Amino acid sequence: MSEINYYRTDLIDESDEFVRHQTESEEKKLKEMSGIRVEEQTIGRIKATTVKVTAEGEEEIGKAKGTYITLTIPTLAVHETDELQALCELVVEKMDTLIKEKIPGEVKKVLCVGLGNREITPDAVGPAVMDYVKEVIPDYYETDESGVMVYAPGVTIQTGLETASFVKAIVDQSKPDLLLVVDALAARSSARLCRTIQLTDTGIHPGSGVGNSRKELSEKSLGIPVIALGVPTVVDGPVLVADAIDTMFGYIAAKIEEDGLPSSKLSTGRFPQRVTKDADRTALGPIFGDWSSWTHEERIQLFEEVLTNQALSTFISPKEIDSWVANYATALSSSLITWIHKVNS
């Protein structure tokens, strides 16, 4: 296969350079890069990854200089609202620390912006969060002197105005100390959908994860610190196909292994209930050919090339996306409101 190009993701730990360093030795090499500092910790079910990128690291991994914090619960289910609330509270706790690093003094005025198209559910996270915030704290934005302003500017196709231009006009007029942005993101792994929140002080490029990048919202473009919160709600179609193929290969490899064991005679099902990555897949070669030994990333590249050439490039969201967006709107807005009360008290 030709050189792999990783695409269609907004998450830093899914970026090209991180994916290329998935083996233990390569991961160690990545963490030893002078321009990148990676810290990982586990808090209950939450896996937290903090990446600090310097100017030197910016060139090495192609991500803007700054701090990126990715929090995920790999096994989170849509009905686990208490766990989601805990995830959002931890996000806002880390956001508060990040803001204090950017703004040592008092934050007197905050502009909260929810990016996205509220008419398209996977893209509606930002507007939905802002709707809840406006309902709960109306006293804060009844006058021009209020401590918090809340906007959901829509998308360019709705307004005819570049989102960055709209936000800059508000910033120039209201002169906030800080811009908080909430947006939906794209992931390159279906396992990350709606189970991850990324926080960064580098700002955001609306639409970049789905190949529709608009002007950036950042401290460089707006003149004030920008903190961006994002939830991955869509995955590129070829990624989902590759994930399905990997799952199928895992089942078949596990079944072949199981058939060679005496205990297999006690099995009542057609396929093993549990698939592990340790199943030997070399036996798949005679069945599926050489491509069964390709890496997951190589298969993604193949499906991207094939589907794009056939005009079948799509983005896919979970079937429970309505519930996921509603749950995030409730949990994330609640955590943001708590932080806003703290700032304005």
Secondary structure by P-SEA (a helix, b strand, c coil): ccbbbbcccccccccaaaaaaccaaaaaaaaacccbbbbbbbcccbbbbbbbbcaaaaaacccccbbbbbbbcccccccaaaaaaaaaaaaaaaaaaaaaaaccccccbbbbbbbccccccccaaaaaaaaaaaaccccccccccccbbbbbccccccccccaaaaaaaaaaaccccbbbbbbbbccccccccccbbbbbccccccccccccccccccccccccbbbbbbbbccccaaaaaaaaaaaaaaaaaaaaaaaacccccccccccccccccccccccccccccccccccaaaaaaaaaaaaaaacccccccccaaaaaaaaaaaaaaaaaaaaaaaaac
